[in-house]
Amino acid sequence: MTLAVVPSFVLALATLVAATGIDGNEFMDRLQAIQRSRGDMSAHVHAQGRVEEVDPSVPSVTLTHSEIGSPDGRIWMPAMRMTFHVSSDVPLAGLKRGDIVRYVAQRLKGAVTITEIRPQP
């Protein structure tokens, strides 16, 4: 059943691109939003870290974090300081160096990308 749905889904997205004239980046942003809404939780990492740097122009955020890993093993990293790409629809306003944050990371376009981030009180 899944195999029959995927081609229809891809055809629907291709039709959307052709009908609306959106560019490839917007297409990928919409595709990522759909992927996140489906919620394959095994491909996600829920973690906590400390903000070291925020760059809204990329967008990216540098975090110091403990060891993280997804249940399916697709994402694993030792404790480190790392710069993560951030999905374009995730607001970074208000985040600053030293903030302790909770975040969700997912592998998108081959890169571990933050799809949700929020400061902890």
C-alpha positions in Angstrom: 0.0 0.0 0.0 2.8 2.5 0.8 4.4 1.9 -2.6 1.2 2.9 -4.3 0.9 6.0 -2.2 4.4 7.3 -2.8 4.1 7.7 -6.6 0.8 9.5 -6.2 2.3 11.7 -3.5 5.2 12.6 -5.8 2.9 13.2 -8.7 0.7 15.5 -6.6 3.8 17.5 -5.5 5.1 17.7 -9.1 1.7 18.9 -10.2 1.7 21.5 -7.4 5.1 22.8 -8.6 4.0 23.0 -12.2 0.6 24.6 -11.3 2.0 27.2 -8.9 5.3 27.9 -10.4 7.1 27.7 -7.1 10.9 27.3 -7.2 12.9 24.2 -6.1 13.7 25.6 -2.6 10.1 26.3 -1.8 9.2 22.9 -3.1 11.8 21.3 -0.8 10.5 23.4 2.2 7.0 22.2 1.5 8.2 18.6 1.2 10.0 18.9 4.5 6.9 20.3 6.2 4.9 17.3 4.9 7.6 14.9 6.1 7.6 16.5 9.6 3.8 16.4 9.8 3.8 12.6 9.2 6.0 12.3 12.3 8.3 9.3 11.7 9.5 9.5 15.3 12.2 6.9 15.0 14.1 9.3 12.6 13.9 12.2 15.2 16.2 13.1 18.1 14.7 15.0 21.1 17.6 16.6 23.0 18.8 19.5 25.1 21.8 21.7 24.5 23.4 25.1 25.2 23.3 27.8 22.4 26.8 29.0 21.5 26.0 31.0 18.3 22.9 31.8 16.2 23.1 32.7 12.5 19.6 33.5 11.1 21.1 34.3 7.6 21.9 30.6 7.0 19.8 29.7 9.1 21.9 27.7 11.7 22.6 27.4 15.4 25.7 26.2 17.1 25.0 24.0 20.2 27.0 22.2 22.8 25.1 19.0 23.5 25.5 15.6 25.2 25.5 12.3 23.2 22.3 12.1 21.0 20.8 9.3 19.0 17.6 8.3 17.3 15.9 5.0 18.2 16.5 3.6 14.7 20.2 4.5 14.8 20.1 6.8 11.7 21.2 9.7 13.9 24.0 9.4 16.4 26.6 11.9 17.7 28.9 12.0 20.7 28.8 14.9 23.1 30.2 17.9 21.2 29.8 21.5 20.0 28.2 21.4 16.5 26.6 23.8 14.1 23.2 22.5 12.9 21.2 23.7 9.9 17.8 24.9 10.9 14.6 24.4 8.8 13.6 27.7 7.3 10.2 27.7 9.1 11.8 27.5 12.5 12.0 30.9 14.2 15.4 31.8 15.7 14.5 35.3 17.0 15.1 35.5 20.7 17.7 32.7 21.0 21.0 33.9 22.3 24.4 32.6 23.5 24.1 30.7 26.8 20.4 29.8 26.4 19.5 26.2 27.4 17.2 24.8 24.7 15.2 21.7 23.9 15.3 20.8 20.2 14.2 18.1 17.7 16.6 17.2 15.0 15.9 15.1 11.9 17.9 14.0 8.9 16.7 16.2 5.9 18.5 16.4 2.6 21.3 14.2 4.2 22.0 16.7 7.0 20.9 16.5 10.6 18.7 19.5 10.8 16.9 21.2 13.7 13.1 21.1 13.0 12.0 22.5 16.4 13.9 24.5 19.0 12.7 26.3 22.2 14.5 27.9 25.1 14.0 26.3 28.5 12.8 28.5 31.4 
